[in-house]
Amino acid sequence: MAEDVIFELNEIFHVKARLGIMTLLISFEEMDFNGLKSKLGLTDGNLGAHLRVLEDAGYIKIIKGYKGKRPHTTCRITEKGSEAFQDYLKQLENLIKMARAENK
Amino acid sequence: MAEDVIFELNEIFHVKARLGIMTLLISFEEMDFNGLKSKLGLTDGNLGAHLRVLEDAGYIKIIKGYKGKRPHTTCRITEKGSEAFQDYLKQLENLIKMARAENK
């Protein structure tokens, strides 16, 4: 039923900013904090908070290092994150199918 | 590009509860407040707030009447809402395609 498909939607991904982070990380494999920030138009605090949610879920790895003398943060998707994201895409597909079938 | 597809996502629909409301209203054409509430497991206040967002956008019509002596609120999708929701489903489809293509 409609409501079950919707309840199943992974809430961690179902937020525009985090969807953006995941899609960019899938596309570029690895991205640094500033790259994500400028592509997604988020503030430092906002991006940091969304990255933490993804990291806490085990979906991305945040690697803190240095580039010359400056701190440099890089992010990449984990295997768990990649699998969960593919599941989320499947959930979205089911939702689309259902919403279309019911609109007859 | 990934980020453009995500920026385009209709924020009004891209929230689980409102996605639930829209999918139920497409499926049942008309639903009353209590029906939506029980199907979606929302509180009165929460459901009311989401319905107001959809109504303000012109996507649903909220009809306040009486059933016997009790107030009875019914909701249905407007033509504008139905068109916008189909557009949103298309946006989701594009996003899925892109996320998959980039995951090679």
N, CA and C atoms of all chains as a GROMACS GRO file, in nm:
protein
  624
    1MET      N    1   0.082  -0.122   0.000
    1MET     CA    2   0.000   0.000   0.000
    1MET      C    3   0.085   0.126   0.000
    2ALA      N    4   0.028   0.230  -0.052
    2ALA     CA    5   0.101   0.357  -0.067
    2ALA      C    6   0.179   0.394   0.059
    3GLU      N    7   0.109   0.391   0.172
    3GLU     CA    8   0.172   0.442   0.293
    3GLU      C    9   0.291   0.357   0.337
    4ASP      N   10   0.286   0.226   0.306
    4ASP     CA   11   0.399   0.142   0.344
    4ASP      C   12   0.524   0.179   0.264
    5VAL      N   13   0.506   0.198   0.135
    5VAL     CA   14   0.619   0.235   0.050
    5VAL      C   15   0.680   0.365   0.100
    6ILE      N   16   0.596   0.456   0.143
    6ILE     CA   17   0.648   0.585   0.189
    6ILE      C   18   0.716   0.573   0.325
    7PHE      N   19   0.658   0.494   0.414
    7PHE     CA   20   0.721   0.475   0.546
    7PHE      C   21   0.861   0.417   0.531
    8GLU      N   22   0.878   0.332   0.429
    8GLU     CA   23   1.006   0.264   0.409
    8GLU      C   24   1.117   0.357   0.363
    9LEU      N   25   1.081   0.467   0.300
    9LEU     CA   26   1.182   0.558   0.243
    9LEU      C   27   1.289   0.592   0.345
   10ASN      N   28   1.413   0.571   0.309
   10ASN     CA   29   1.525   0.600   0.399
   10ASN      C   30   1.532   0.751   0.428
   11GLU      N   31   1.500   0.788   0.552
   11GLU     CA   32   1.491   0.931   0.589
   11GLU      C   33   1.627   1.000   0.579
   12ILE      N   34   1.731   0.922   0.594
   12ILE     CA   35   1.864   0.983   0.590
   12ILE      C   36   1.893   1.038   0.450
   13PHE      N   37   1.848   0.968   0.348
   13PHE     CA   38   1.872   1.016   0.212
   13PHE      C   39   1.762   1.110   0.164
   14HIS      N   40   1.642   1.101   0.224
   14HIS     CA   41   1.528   1.173   0.170
   14HIS      C   42   1.526   1.319   0.213
   15VAL      N   43   1.638   1.384   0.197
   15VAL     CA   44   1.654   1.526   0.230
   15VAL      C   45   1.742   1.582   0.119
   16LYS      N   46   1.695   1.688   0.057
   16LYS     CA   47   1.763   1.739  -0.063
   16LYS      C   48   1.916   1.747  -0.048
   17ALA      N   49   1.964   1.808   0.059
   17ALA     CA   50   2.108   1.830   0.073
   17ALA      C   51   2.183   1.697   0.076
   18ARG      N   52   2.130   1.601   0.150
   18ARG     CA   53   2.201   1.472   0.162
   18ARG      C   54   2.192   1.391   0.032
   19LEU      N   55   2.081   1.407  -0.037
   19LEU     CA   56   2.067   1.347  -0.169
   19LEU      C   57   2.174   1.405  -0.261
   20GLY      N   58   2.197   1.534  -0.249
   20GLY     CA   59   2.299   1.602  -0.330
   20GLY      C   60   2.439   1.550  -0.297
   21ILE      N   61   2.468   1.538  -0.168
   21ILE     CA   62   2.599   1.488  -0.126
   21ILE      C   63   2.622   1.348  -0.183
   22MET      N   64   2.523   1.260  -0.166
   22MET     CA   65   2.540   1.122  -0.210
   22MET      C   66   2.558   1.114  -0.362
   23THR      N   67   2.478   1.191  -0.435
   23THR     CA   68   2.487   1.184  -0.581
   23THR      C   69   2.622   1.236  -0.629
   24LEU      N   70   2.671   1.342  -0.565
   24LEU     CA   71   2.803   1.394  -0.602
   24LEU      C   72   2.913   1.295  -0.566
   25LEU      N   73   2.903   1.234  -0.450
   25LEU     CA   74   3.008   1.140  -0.409
   25LEU      C   75   3.008   1.015  -0.497
   26ILE      N   76   2.891   0.974  -0.542
   26ILE     CA   77   2.884   0.861  -0.635
   26ILE      C   78   2.952   0.899  -0.766
   27SER      N   79   2.926   1.021  -0.807
   27SER     CA   80   2.977   1.066  -0.936
   27SER      C   81   3.129   1.090  -0.933
   28PHE      N   82   3.178   1.152  -0.826
   28PHE     CA   83   3.320   1.190  -0.823
   28PHE      C   84   3.406   1.100  -0.733
   29GLU      N   85   3.343   0.998  -0.677
   29GLU     CA   86   3.412   0.905  -0.585
   29GLU      C   87   3.458   0.972  -0.457
   30GLU      N   88   3.535   1.079  -0.472
   30GLU     CA   89   3.586   1.148  -0.354
   30GLU      C   90   3.567   1.297  -0.378
   31MET      N   91   3.524   1.369  -0.276
   31MET     CA   92   3.516   1.515  -0.291
   31MET      C   93   3.559   1.579  -0.162
   32ASP      N   94   3.617   1.700  -0.173
   32ASP     CA   95   3.654   1.767  -0.049
   32ASP      C   96   3.542   1.859  -0.003
   33PHE      N   97   3.553   1.901   0.121
   33PHE     CA   98   3.449   1.980   0.186
   33PHE      C   99   3.412   2.104   0.103
   34ASN      N  100   3.516   2.175   0.055
   34ASN     CA  101   3.486   2.298  -0.019
   34ASN      C  102   3.420   2.272  -0.154
   35GLY      N  103   3.458   2.161  -0.215
   35GLY     CA  104   3.396   2.123  -0.342
   35GLY      C  105   3.247   2.097  -0.322
   36LEU      N  106   3.215   2.020  -0.220
   36LEU     CA  107   3.074   1.991  -0.191
   36LEU      C  108   2.999   2.119  -0.158
   37LYS      N  109   3.064   2.202  -0.078
   37LYS     CA  110   3.001   2.327  -0.034
   37LYS      C  111   2.963   2.415  -0.154
   38SER      N  112   3.056   2.429  -0.246
   38SER     CA  113   3.028   2.520  -0.357
   38SER      C  114   2.929   2.458  -0.456
   39LYS      N  115   2.937   2.327  -0.476
   39LYS     CA  116   2.842   2.262  -0.569
   39LYS      C  117   2.700   2.268  -0.514
   40LEU      N  118   2.687   2.254  -0.383
   40LEU     CA  119   2.553   2.242  -0.324
   40LEU      C  120   2.503   2.374  -0.267
   41GLY      N  121   2.589   2.474  -0.263
   41GLY     CA  122   2.545   2.604  -0.212
   41GLY      C  123   2.503   2.600  -0.066
   42LEU      N  124   2.576   2.521   0.014
   42LEU     CA  125   2.542   2.513   0.157
   42LEU      C  126   2.644   2.593   0.239
   43THR      N  127   2.605   2.630   0.358
   43THR     CA  128   2.700   2.694   0.450
   43THR      C  129   2.787   2.585   0.513
   44ASP      N  130   2.899   2.626   0.574
   44ASP     CA  131   2.987   2.532   0.645
   44ASP      C  132   2.908   2.450   0.747
   45GLY      N  133   2.831   2.520   0.829
   45GLY     CA  134   2.761   2.454   0.940
   45GLY      C  135   2.660   2.353   0.889
   46ASN      N  136   2.588   2.396   0.786
   46ASN     CA  137   2.484   2.312   0.729
   46ASN      C  138   2.544   2.186   0.664
   47LEU      N  139   2.646   2.206   0.582
   47LEU     CA  140   2.710   2.091   0.517
   47LEU      C  141   2.770   1.998   0.622
   48GLY      N  142   2.837   2.057   0.721
   48GLY     CA  143   2.898   1.976   0.827
   48GLY      C  144   2.795   1.890   0.898
   49ALA      N  145   2.679   1.948   0.926
   49ALA     CA  146   2.575   1.873   0.997
   49ALA      C  147   2.524   1.757   0.911
   50HIS      N  148   2.502   1.782   0.782
   50HIS     CA  149   2.453   1.674   0.695
   50HIS      C  150   2.558   1.565   0.679
   51LEU      N  151   2.685   1.605   0.669
   51LEU     CA  152   2.791   1.504   0.657
   51LEU      C  153   2.797   1.416   0.781
   52ARG      N  154   2.776   1.479   0.896
   52ARG     CA  155   2.781   1.403   1.021
   52ARG      C  156   2.669   1.299   1.025
   53VAL      N  157   2.550   1.338   0.980
   53VAL     CA  158   2.439   1.241   0.978
   53VAL      C  159   2.476   1.122   0.890
   54LEU      N  160   2.534   1.150   0.774
   54LEU     CA  161   2.571   1.041   0.682
   54LEU      C  162   2.684   0.955   0.741
   55GLU      N  163   2.777   1.021   0.808
   55GLU     CA  164   2.888   0.947   0.870
   55GLU      C  165   2.838   0.860   0.986
   56ASP      N  166   2.751   0.918   1.070
   56ASP     CA  167   2.697   0.843   1.184
   56ASP      C  168   2.622   0.718   1.137
   57ALA      N  169   2.561   0.727   1.020
   57ALA     CA  170   2.488   0.611   0.966
   57ALA      C  171   2.584   0.511   0.902
   58GLY      N  172   2.711   0.549   0.893
   58GLY     CA  173   2.809   0.459   0.830
   58GLY      C  174   2.805   0.465   0.678
   59TYR      N  175   2.742   0.569   0.623
   59TYR     CA  176   2.725   0.578   0.477
   59TYR      C  177   2.842   0.648   0.408
   60ILE      N  178   2.912   0.734   0.479
   60ILE     CA  179   3.030   0.798   0.419
   60ILE      C  180   3.145   0.796   0.520
   61LYS      N  181   3.266   0.816   0.465
   61LYS     CA  182   3.383   0.827   0.549
   61LYS      C  183   3.435   0.968   0.535
   62ILE      N  184   3.464   1.033   0.646
   62ILE     CA  185   3.518   1.169   0.641
   62ILE      C  186   3.665   1.160   0.681
   63ILE      N  187   3.751   1.199   0.590
   63ILE     CA  188   3.894   1.189   0.617
   63ILE      C  189   3.952   1.328   0.640
   64LYS      N  190   3.999   1.351   0.762
   64LYS     CA  191   4.053   1.483   0.796
   64LYS      C  192   4.204   1.479   0.781
   65GLY      N  193   4.257   1.567   0.699
   65GLY     CA  194   4.402   1.572   0.681
   65GLY      C  195   4.448   1.714   0.657
   66TYR      N  196   4.560   1.728   0.594
   66TYR     CA  197   4.612   1.862   0.563
   66TYR      C  198   4.649   1.869   0.417
   67LYS      N  199   4.632   1.989   0.359
   67LYS     CA  200   4.679   2.014   0.224
   67LYS      C  201   4.778   2.128   0.245
   68GLY      N  202   4.906   2.101   0.240
   68GLY     CA  203   5.005   2.199   0.283
   68GLY      C  204   4.986   2.219   0.432
   69LYS      N  205   4.968   2.342   0.473
   69LYS     CA  206   4.949   2.367   0.616
   69LYS      C  207   4.802   2.379   0.657
   70ARG      N  208   4.716   2.373   0.553
   70ARG     CA  209   4.575   2.394   0.584
   70ARG      C  210   4.500   2.264   0.605
   71PRO      N  211   4.406   2.264   0.700
   71PRO     CA  212   4.325   2.144   0.718
   71PRO      C  213   4.244   2.117   0.591
   72HIS      N  214   4.231   1.992   0.558
   72HIS     CA  215   4.165   1.954   0.434
   72HIS      C  216   4.081   1.829   0.459
   73THR      N  217   3.950   1.841   0.436
   73THR     CA  218   3.858   1.732   0.467
   73THR      C  219   3.806   1.670   0.338
   74THR      N  220   3.816   1.540   0.331
   74THR     CA  221   3.769   1.469   0.210
   74THR      C  222   3.661   1.369   0.250
   75CYS      N  223   3.569   1.346   0.159
   75CYS     CA  224   3.459   1.252   0.188
   75CYS      C  225   3.448   1.148   0.078
   76ARG      N  226   3.418   1.027   0.118
   76ARG     CA  227   3.384   0.923   0.020
   76ARG      C  228   3.275   0.832   0.074
   77ILE      N  229   3.205   0.768  -0.018
   77ILE     CA  230   3.097   0.677   0.019
   77ILE      C  231   3.157   0.544   0.066
   78THR      N  232   3.097   0.485   0.167
   78THR     CA  233   3.138   0.350   0.209
   78THR      C  234   3.058   0.247   0.129
   79GLU      N  235   3.096   0.121   0.142
   79GLU     CA  236   3.021   0.017   0.072
   79GLU      C  237   2.878   0.012   0.126
   80LYS      N  238   2.868   0.022   0.258
   80LYS     CA  239   2.735   0.023   0.321
   80LYS      C  240   2.650   0.138   0.265
   81GLY      N  241   2.714   0.254   0.249
   81GLY     CA  242   2.643   0.370   0.197
   81GLY      C  243   2.598   0.350   0.054
   82SER      N  244   2.684   0.289  -0.023
   82SER     CA  245   2.652   0.267  -0.163
   82SER      C  246   2.535   0.170  -0.175
   83GLU      N  247   2.537   0.064  -0.096
   83GLU     CA  248   2.426  -0.033  -0.099
   83GLU      C  249   2.295   0.031  -0.052
   84ALA      N  250   2.304   0.106   0.058
   84ALA     CA  251   2.182   0.168   0.112
   84ALA      C  252   2.125   0.269   0.012
   85PHE      N  253   2.214   0.338  -0.058
   85PHE     CA  254   2.166   0.438  -0.154
   85PHE      C  255   2.098   0.370  -0.272
   86GLN      N  256   2.153   0.258  -0.317
   86GLN     CA  257   2.087   0.183  -0.425
   86GLN      C  258   1.948   0.135  -0.379
   87ASP      N  259   1.939   0.093  -0.253
   87ASP     CA  260   1.808   0.053  -0.200
   87ASP      C  261   1.711   0.171  -0.200
   88TYR      N  262   1.761   0.285  -0.161
   88TYR     CA  263   1.676   0.406  -0.160
   88TYR      C  264   1.626   0.438  -0.300
   89LEU      N  265   1.714   0.426  -0.399
   89LEU     CA  266   1.673   0.454  -0.537
   89LEU      C  267   1.564   0.355  -0.579
   90LYS      N  268   1.576   0.231  -0.535
   90LYS     CA  269   1.472   0.132  -0.566
   90LYS      C  270   1.340   0.170  -0.497
   91GLN      N  271   1.349   0.216  -0.373
   91GLN     CA  272   1.228   0.260  -0.301
   91GLN      C  273   1.159   0.373  -0.377
   92LEU      N  274   1.240   0.467  -0.426
   92LEU     CA  275   1.183   0.579  -0.502
   92LEU      C  276   1.113   0.527  -0.627
   93GLU      N  277   1.177   0.432  -0.693
   93GLU     CA  278   1.118   0.375  -0.814
   93GLU      C  279   0.983   0.311  -0.785
   94ASN      N  280   0.975   0.236  -0.676
   94ASN     CA  281   0.848   0.173  -0.638
   94ASN      C  282   0.741   0.279  -0.613
   95LEU      N  283   0.783   0.384  -0.545
   95LEU     CA  284   0.690   0.492  -0.514
   95LEU      C  285   0.636   0.556  -0.642
   96ILE      N  286   0.724   0.579  -0.738
   96ILE     CA  287   0.682   0.640  -0.865
   96ILE      C  288   0.583   0.549  -0.936
   97LYS      N  289   0.616   0.421  -0.942
   97LYS     CA  290   0.528   0.324  -1.008
   97LYS      C  291   0.390   0.328  -0.946
   98MET      N  292   0.388   0.325  -0.812
   98MET     CA  293   0.262   0.319  -0.742
   98MET      C  294   0.180   0.446  -0.762
   99ALA      N  295   0.246   0.559  -0.751
   99ALA     CA  296   0.175   0.686  -0.765
   99ALA      C  297   0.117   0.698  -0.906
  100ARG      N  298   0.188   0.645  -1.005
  100ARG     CA  299   0.138   0.651  -1.143
  100ARG      C  300   0.023   0.553  -1.164
  101ALA      N  301   0.037   0.433  -1.109
  101ALA     CA  302  -0.066   0.331  -1.129
  101ALA      C  303  -0.197   0.377  -1.067
  102GLU      N  304  -0.185   0.450  -0.956
  102GLU     CA  305  -0.306   0.490  -0.883
  102GLU      C  306  -0.369   0.615  -0.940
  103ASN      N  307  -0.302   0.673  -1.035
  103ASN     CA  308  -0.352   0.798  -1.093
  103ASN      C  309  -0.426   0.770  -1.225
  104LYS      N  310  -0.503   0.662  -1.230
  104LYS     CA  311  -0.578   0.628  -1.352
  104LYS      C  312  -0.725   0.661  -1.332
  105MET      N  313   2.366   1.832  -1.483
  105MET     CA  314   2.453   1.789  -1.374
  105MET      C  315   2.373   1.748  -1.251
  106ALA      N  316   2.432   1.663  -1.173
  106ALA     CA  317   2.366   1.608  -1.055
  106ALA      C  318   2.299   1.717  -0.972
  107GLU      N  319   2.377   1.820  -0.941
  107GLU     CA  320   2.325   1.918  -0.846
  107GLU      C  321   2.205   1.995  -0.902
  108ASP      N  322   2.199   2.011  -1.035
  108ASP     CA  323   2.085   2.082  -1.092
  108ASP      C  324   1.957   2.000  -1.076
  109VAL      N  325   1.969   1.871  -1.104
  109VAL     CA  326   1.852   1.784  -1.092
  109VAL      C  327   1.800   1.789  -0.948
  110ILE      N  328   1.892   1.793  -0.852
  110ILE     CA  329   1.850   1.794  -0.713
  110ILE      C  330   1.791   1.930  -0.672
  111PHE      N  331   1.851   2.039  -0.720
  111PHE     CA  332   1.797   2.171  -0.687
  111PHE      C  333   1.654   2.185  -0.736
  112GLU      N  334   1.626   2.119  -0.851
  112GLU     CA  335   1.493   2.132  -0.912
  112GLU      C  336   1.383   2.061  -0.833
  113LEU      N  337   1.420   1.962  -0.754
  113LEU     CA  338   1.320   1.881  -0.682
  113LEU      C  339   1.222   1.970  -0.606
  114ASN      N  340   1.095   1.951  -0.631
  114ASN     CA  341   0.992   2.029  -0.565
  114ASN      C  342   0.994   2.002  -0.413
  115GLU      N  343   1.036   2.104  -0.338
  115GLU     CA  344   1.054   2.089  -0.192
  115GLU      C  345   0.922   2.062  -0.121
  116ILE      N  346   0.815   2.108  -0.183
  116ILE     CA  347   0.685   2.090  -0.118
  116ILE      C  348   0.650   1.941  -0.112
  117PHE      N  349   0.684   1.869  -0.218
  117PHE     CA  350   0.654   1.725  -0.218
  117PHE      C  351   0.764   1.642  -0.154
  118HIS      N  352   0.885   1.697  -0.149
  118HIS     CA  353   1.000   1.614  -0.110
  118HIS      C  354   1.013   1.602   0.042
  119VAL      N  355   0.903   1.569   0.106
  119VAL     CA  356   0.896   1.551   0.251
  119VAL      C  357   0.802   1.433   0.270
  120LYS      N  358   0.849   1.334   0.345
  120LYS     CA  359   0.776   1.207   0.356
  120LYS      C  360   0.624   1.225   0.379
  121ALA      N  361   0.589   1.306   0.478
  121ALA     CA  362   0.448   1.318   0.513
  121ALA      C  363   0.366   1.372   0.395
  122ARG      N  364   0.421   1.473   0.326
  122ARG     CA  365   0.344   1.532   0.215
  122ARG      C  366   0.340   1.440   0.094
  123LEU      N  367   0.445   1.364   0.076
  123LEU     CA  368   0.447   1.260  -0.028
  123LEU      C  369   0.337   1.159   0.004
  124GLY      N  370   0.322   1.126   0.130
  124GLY     CA  371   0.218   1.033   0.172
  124GLY      C  372   0.079   1.089   0.145
  125ILE      N  373   0.058   1.214   0.180
  125ILE     CA  374  -0.072   1.278   0.158
  125ILE      C  375  -0.106   1.275   0.009
  126MET      N  376  -0.011   1.318  -0.075
  126MET     CA  377  -0.036   1.325  -0.218
  126MET      C  378  -0.066   1.187  -0.277
  127THR      N  379   0.012   1.086  -0.236
  127THR     CA  380  -0.007   0.953  -0.293
  127THR      C  381  -0.143   0.897  -0.251
  128LEU      N  382  -0.182   0.922  -0.127
  128LEU     CA  383  -0.314   0.875  -0.082
  128LEU      C  384  -0.427   0.949  -0.154
  129LEU      N  385  -0.411   1.079  -0.172
  129LEU     CA  386  -0.518   1.155  -0.237
  129LEU      C  387  -0.529   1.118  -0.385
  130ILE      N  388  -0.417   1.084  -0.448
  130ILE     CA  389  -0.423   1.038  -0.587
  130ILE      C  390  -0.498   0.906  -0.592
  131SER      N  391  -0.470   0.821  -0.492
  131SER     CA  392  -0.527   0.688  -0.493
  131SER      C  393  -0.676   0.689  -0.459
  132PHE      N  394  -0.715   0.770  -0.359
  132PHE     CA  395  -0.854   0.767  -0.314
  132PHE      C  396  -0.937   0.886  -0.360
  133GLU      N  397  -0.876   0.973  -0.440
  133GLU     CA  398  -0.943   1.095  -0.489
  133GLU      C  399  -0.978   1.193  -0.378
  134GLU      N  400  -1.050   1.143  -0.278
  134GLU     CA  401  -1.090   1.232  -0.169
  134GLU      C  402  -1.066   1.156  -0.040
  135MET      N  403  -1.011   1.224   0.060
  135MET     CA  404  -0.998   1.158   0.190
  135MET      C  405  -1.030   1.258   0.298
  136ASP      N  406  -1.082   1.208   0.410
  136ASP     CA  407  -1.108   1.303   0.519
  136ASP      C  408  -0.987   1.307   0.613
  137PHE      N  409  -0.989   1.409   0.696
  137PHE     CA  410  -0.877   1.437   0.785
  137PHE      C  411  -0.841   1.314   0.870
  138ASN      N  412  -0.942   1.249   0.927
  138ASN     CA  413  -0.913   1.135   1.015
  138ASN      C  414  -0.857   1.016   0.938
  139GLY      N  415  -0.903   0.997   0.817
  139GLY     CA  416  -0.852   0.890   0.732
  139GLY      C  417  -0.704   0.911   0.705
  140LEU      N  418  -0.669   1.032   0.666
  140LEU     CA  419  -0.528   1.062   0.638
  140LEU      C  420  -0.444   1.043   0.765
  141LYS      N  421  -0.500   1.093   0.875
  141LYS     CA  422  -0.428   1.087   1.002
  141LYS      C  423  -0.396   0.943   1.039
  142SER      N  424  -0.493   0.855   1.028
  142SER     CA  425  -0.468   0.718   1.072
  142SER      C  426  -0.378   0.644   0.973
  143LYS      N  427  -0.396   0.669   0.843
  143LYS     CA  428  -0.311   0.601   0.744
  143LYS      C  429  -0.166   0.645   0.760
  144LEU      N  430  -0.144   0.772   0.791
  144LEU     CA  431  -0.007   0.824   0.791
  144LEU      C  432   0.054   0.829   0.931
  145GLY      N  433  -0.028   0.802   1.032
  145GLY     CA  434   0.025   0.801   1.168
  145GLY      C  435   0.077   0.936   1.212
  146LEU      N  436   0.008   1.042   1.171
  146LEU     CA  437   0.050   1.177   1.211
  146LEU      C  438  -0.040   1.230   1.320
  147THR      N  439   0.009   1.328   1.394
  147THR     CA  440  -0.076   1.396   1.493
  147THR      C  441  -0.163   1.497   1.420
  148ASP      N  442  -0.268   1.545   1.486
  148ASP     CA  443  -0.355   1.648   1.429
  148ASP      C  444  -0.274   1.769   1.383
  149GLY      N  445  -0.187   1.814   1.471
  149GLY     CA  446  -0.113   1.938   1.443
  149GLY      C  447  -0.019   1.921   1.325
  150ASN      N  448   0.047   1.808   1.323
  150ASN     CA  449   0.142   1.778   1.217
  150ASN      C  450   0.071   1.765   1.081
  151LEU      N  451  -0.035   1.686   1.079
  151LEU     CA  452  -0.109   1.670   0.954
  151LEU      C  453  -0.166   1.804   0.908
  152GLY      N  454  -0.222   1.879   1.002
  152GLY     CA  455  -0.280   2.009   0.968
  152GLY      C  456  -0.176   2.101   0.904
  153ALA      N  457  -0.055   2.101   0.960
  153ALA     CA  458   0.051   2.189   0.908
  153ALA      C  459   0.088   2.148   0.766
  154HIS      N  460   0.102   2.017   0.743
  154HIS     CA  461   0.140   1.971   0.608
  154HIS      C  462   0.028   2.000   0.508
  155LEU      N  463  -0.097   1.983   0.550
  155LEU     CA  464  -0.209   2.011   0.459
  155LEU      C  465  -0.210   2.158   0.421
  156ARG      N  466  -0.178   2.242   0.520
  156ARG     CA  467  -0.177   2.386   0.492
  156ARG      C  468  -0.070   2.422   0.389
  157VAL      N  469   0.046   2.359   0.399
  157VAL     CA  470   0.153   2.386   0.301
  157VAL      C  471   0.103   2.348   0.161
  158LEU      N  472   0.040   2.233   0.150
  158LEU     CA  473  -0.010   2.188   0.020
  158LEU      C  474  -0.123   2.277  -0.031
  159GLU      N  475  -0.208   2.322   0.061
  159GLU     CA  476  -0.317   2.410   0.021
  159GLU      C  477  -0.264   2.548  -0.022
  160ASP      N  478  -0.168   2.601   0.053
  160ASP     CA  479  -0.110   2.732   0.018
  160ASP      C  480  -0.046   2.729  -0.120
  161ALA      N  481   0.009   2.613  -0.157
  161ALA     CA  482   0.072   2.600  -0.289
  161ALA      C  483  -0.033   2.579  -0.399
  162GLY      N  484  -0.159   2.564  -0.357
  162GLY     CA  485  -0.266   2.541  -0.456
  162GLY      C  486  -0.272   2.397  -0.503
  163TYR      N  487  -0.209   2.307  -0.430
  163TYR     CA  488  -0.201   2.166  -0.475
  163TYR      C  489  -0.319   2.083  -0.425
  164ILE      N  490  -0.380   2.123  -0.314
  164ILE     CA  491  -0.498   2.050  -0.267
  164ILE      C  492  -0.606   2.149  -0.224
  165LYS      N  493  -0.728   2.097  -0.217
  165LYS     CA  494  -0.840   2.178  -0.168
  165LYS      C  495  -0.886   2.116  -0.037
  166ILE      N  496  -0.903   2.199   0.064
  166ILE     CA  497  -0.951   2.149   0.193
  166ILE      C  498  -1.094   2.197   0.209
  167ILE      N  499  -1.186   2.102   0.221
  167ILE     CA  500  -1.327   2.138   0.229
  167ILE      C  501  -1.376   2.113   0.371
  168LYS      N  502  -1.413   2.222   0.439
  168LYS     CA  503  -1.459   2.208   0.577
  168LYS      C  504  -1.611   2.204   0.580
  169GLY      N  505  -1.664   2.098   0.638
  169GLY     CA  506  -1.810   2.088   0.645
  169GLY      C  507  -1.850   2.018   0.773
  170TYR      N  508  -1.967   1.959   0.772
  170TYR     CA  509  -2.015   1.886   0.889
  170TYR      C  510  -2.063   1.748   0.849
  171LYS      N  511  -2.044   1.654   0.939
  171LYS     CA  512  -2.101   1.522   0.921
  171LYS      C  513  -2.189   1.506   1.043
  172GLY      N  514  -2.320   1.516   1.023
  172GLY     CA  515  -2.409   1.528   1.138
  172GLY      C  516  -2.378   1.661   1.205
  173LYS      N  517  -2.350   1.652   1.335
  173LYS     CA  518  -2.321   1.777   1.406
  173LYS      C  519  -2.172   1.802   1.422
  174ARG      N  520  -2.091   1.707   1.373
  174ARG     CA  521  -1.946   1.719   1.394
  174ARG      C  522  -1.877   1.782   1.273
  175PRO      N  523  -1.778   1.863   1.298
  175PRO     CA  524  -1.701   1.919   1.187
  175PRO      C  525  -1.632   1.806   1.111
  176HIS      N  526  -1.628   1.818   0.982
  176HIS     CA  527  -1.573   1.712   0.898
  176HIS      C  528  -1.493   1.776   0.785
  177THR      N  529  -1.364   1.744   0.779
  177THR     CA  530  -1.275   1.806   0.682
  177THR      C  531  -1.234   1.705   0.576
  178THR      N  532  -1.252   1.744   0.450
  178THR     CA  533  -1.217   1.654   0.340
  178THR      C  534  -1.111   1.721   0.253
  179CYS      N  535  -1.025   1.641   0.192
  179CYS     CA  536  -0.919   1.695   0.107
  179CYS      C  537  -0.922   1.629  -0.029
  180ARG      N  538  -0.893   1.708  -0.130
  180ARG     CA  539  -0.872   1.650  -0.264
  180ARG      C  540  -0.764   1.727  -0.339
  181ILE      N  541  -0.704   1.660  -0.434
  181ILE     CA  542  -0.599   1.722  -0.514
  181ILE      C  543  -0.661   1.814  -0.617
  182THR      N  544  -0.597   1.927  -0.644
  182THR     CA  545  -0.642   2.016  -0.751
  182THR      C  546  -0.573   1.974  -0.881
  183GLU      N  547  -0.618   2.033  -0.993
  183GLU     CA  548  -0.553   2.002  -1.120
  183GLU      C  549  -0.407   2.046  -1.115
  184LYS      N  550  -0.385   2.166  -1.061
  184LYS     CA  551  -0.248   2.216  -1.047
  184LYS      C  552  -0.163   2.119  -0.965
  185GLY      N  553  -0.220   2.067  -0.858
  185GLY     CA  554  -0.147   1.975  -0.772
  185GLY      C  555  -0.113   1.846  -0.844
  186SER      N  556  -0.209   1.798  -0.922
  186SER     CA  557  -0.188   1.674  -0.994
  186SER      C  558  -0.076   1.692  -1.097
  187GLU      N  559  -0.078   1.805  -1.168
  187GLU     CA  560   0.027   1.831  -1.268
  187GLU      C  561   0.164   1.846  -1.201
  188ALA      N  562   0.168   1.922  -1.093
  188ALA     CA  563   0.295   1.945  -1.024
  188ALA      C  564   0.350   1.813  -0.968
  189PHE      N  565   0.260   1.728  -0.921
  189PHE     CA  566   0.306   1.600  -0.864
  189PHE      C  567   0.362   1.510  -0.974
  190GLN      N  568   0.298   1.511  -1.090
  190GLN     CA  569   0.353   1.433  -1.203
  190GLN      C  570   0.492   1.486  -1.240
  191ASP      N  571   0.510   1.618  -1.237
  191ASP     CA  572   0.642   1.676  -1.266
  191ASP      C  573   0.745   1.629  -1.162
  192TYR      N  574   0.703   1.628  -1.037
  192TYR     CA  575   0.793   1.583  -0.930
  192TYR      C  576   0.835   1.438  -0.954
  193LEU      N  577   0.739   1.354  -0.992
  193LEU     CA  578   0.771   1.212  -1.017
  193LEU      C  579   0.873   1.203  -1.131
  194LYS      N  580   0.858   1.289  -1.232
  194LYS     CA  581   0.955   1.290  -1.343
  194LYS      C  582   1.093   1.333  -1.293
  195GLN      N  583   1.096   1.434  -1.205
  195GLN     CA  584   1.223   1.480  -1.148
  195GLN      C  585   1.292   1.366  -1.073
  196LEU      N  586   1.213   1.291  -0.997
  196LEU     CA  587   1.270   1.178  -0.923
  196LEU      C  588   1.328   1.075  -1.020
  197GLU      N  589   1.255   1.052  -1.127
  197GLU     CA  590   1.302   0.955  -1.227
  197GLU      C  591   1.435   0.998  -1.287
  198ASN      N  592   1.448   1.126  -1.318
  198ASN     CA  593   1.574   1.176  -1.372
  198ASN      C  594   1.687   1.158  -1.273
  199LEU      N  595   1.656   1.186  -1.148
  199LEU     CA  596   1.756   1.172  -1.044
  199LEU      C  597   1.804   1.027  -1.033
  200ILE      N  598   1.710   0.933  -1.036
  200ILE     CA  599   1.746   0.792  -1.026
  200ILE      C  600   1.835   0.752  -1.143
  201LYS      N  601   1.795   0.793  -1.264
  201LYS     CA  602   1.873   0.762  -1.383
  201LYS      C  603   2.015   0.813  -1.367
  202MET      N  604   2.026   0.936  -1.324
  202MET     CA  605   2.157   0.999  -1.313
  202MET      C  606   2.243   0.932  -1.207
  203ALA      N  607   2.184   0.905  -1.094
  203ALA     CA  608   2.261   0.844  -0.985
  203ALA      C  609   2.309   0.705  -1.027
  204ARG      N  610   2.229   0.636  -1.106
  204ARG     CA  611   2.268   0.502  -1.151
  204ARG      C  612   2.377   0.511  -1.258
  205ALA      N  613   2.362   0.604  -1.350
  205ALA     CA  614   2.458   0.616  -1.459
  205ALA      C  615   2.595   0.652  -1.403
  206GLU      N  616   2.595   0.728  -1.297
  206GLU     CA  617   2.721   0.776  -1.242
  206GLU      C  618   2.786   0.677  -1.148
  207ASN      N  619   2.713   0.570  -1.122
  207ASN     CA  620   2.764   0.469  -1.029
  207ASN      C  621   2.830   0.353  -1.104
  208LYS      N  622   2.900   0.384  -1.214
  208LYS     CA  623   2.965   0.278  -1.292
  208LYS      C  624   3.114   0.277  -1.262
   0.00000   0.00000   0.00000
